[in-house]
Amino acid sequence: MTTKKPFSKDILHIENIDEVCNEIIAKMRTDVAKKLQRRGAVIGISGGIDSSACLALSAKAFGPKNVTAIMLPEQDSSDDSKNLAEELAAAFGVTQTLVENITGALEGFGCYQRRDEAISRVVTDFDPAVDKSKIEIKQDPASSLPPAFSITVIRPNGDVVSKLLPVKEYLQIVAASNFKQRSRMSMLYYHAERLHAAVIGTPNKHEVQQGFFVKYGDGGADVMPIGHLYKTQVFQIAAHLGVPQGILDRTPTTDTYTAEQTQEDFFYQMPHKEMDLYWYGWENGYSAEEVGKVMGRSTEDVENIYKNMERKQKTTEYLRMKPIF
């Protein structure tokens, strides 16, 4: 009988990191060559930690010359994303890089127009030509209530307007924005099919299990090498493999909305270093009392955080479902 380790803030530290990396790399090779019968990898890179770790693993698994890295900017993308992505590819010797700007495709889908139309119904004087916007959750993660989304508009002069989003407008904004991830995945599959390669997906454990991905968008891929890893562990692997420091130091963002928006603001409600520990505690049966003592929260707070995580997993179950026959 295995004795469970006492809960601690170091519980997610990977001690045998070489072994873990080698296991992931070996599995990627087997999955791509034998199961999928493809040659090499195609991966979208954005300067984010997840795609950076996946590119590093892909370069080790298939060799840099067999990896095609694709940058997929659009009009709302940060300039930092392209610059960091280029630095990443160079660091791992990946010379097959492409830039595919998807702004035109998104305009054709009406992505921006449909999103801005919904925002304007809530903030009636919203001007998409000059105002920036984003969706946020402002509740404490220990709230006993389901999360409520707000639309935040930032004026050119710095003034901020924030209003709760009605369900109809929230759904339209998210549905319109999801054209971005689905358009990127379509482009990745074009190049993967052209090269007879596999698409490497970049979601981590939280994105998969909490539903922070777009179905048939960034959730569509052939291989997901970090889908079992907590965000904290992704950072550890990225640092171990030599991902540039600028990427390691960058705050994780969605890079989806016109205003700067962290993943914490939009979905997770807390920094990943805290969230990882609560999720590990919930998933592995640690009591709310034990976790609360380590994290400096009351037992009631941790119970509510556990309930919030369970709620997210249940309400996003359809995203992980295969088509029903």
Number of C-alpha atoms within 10 A of each C-alpha: 3 4 5 9 8 9 19 14 14 8 13 18 11 14 8 8 15 12 11 12 18 14 11 16 20 14 15 24 18 14 16 22 16 11 10 13 13 18 18 26 29 29 28 27 29 26 25 23 26 22 25 29 26 25 29 24 24 27 22 19 23 19 16 22 13 19 27 27 26 23 22 24 21 19 16 15 19 17 10 15 18 18 12 21 24 21 15 28 26 14 13 20 14 21 15 14 19 14 13 14 15 18 19 11 15 20 15 11 15 15 20 20 16 17 21 19 16 21 26 14 13 18 17 10 10 20 15 18 6 10 18 20 24 21 25 24 18 16 16 13 22 19 16 15 12 12 19 14 20 20 21 20 24 18 16 10 7 10 9 13 14 16 14 16 22 15 11 9 18 20 14 17 24 16 15 19 20 19 20 24 19 19 19 23 22 14 16 25 20 14 19 21 13 9 16 16 24 26 26 28 24 28 26 23 20 22 19 22 21 22 22 22 21 20 16 15 18 22 22 21 19 16 18 19 20 24 19 15 17 22 24 17 20 22 20 17 24 24 16 13 18 15 22 21 12 14 24 18 10 13 15 19 16 16 19 20 18 17 18 16 19 19 18 19 20 19 20 20 19 17 14 18 14 12 21 22 22 23 20 16 21 20 12 10 10 17 15 21 16 17 24 19 14 12 16 10 15 16 16 15 19 26 21 18 22 20 19 19 21 16 15 18 19 13 11 16 14 12 18 15 9 7 6 4 3
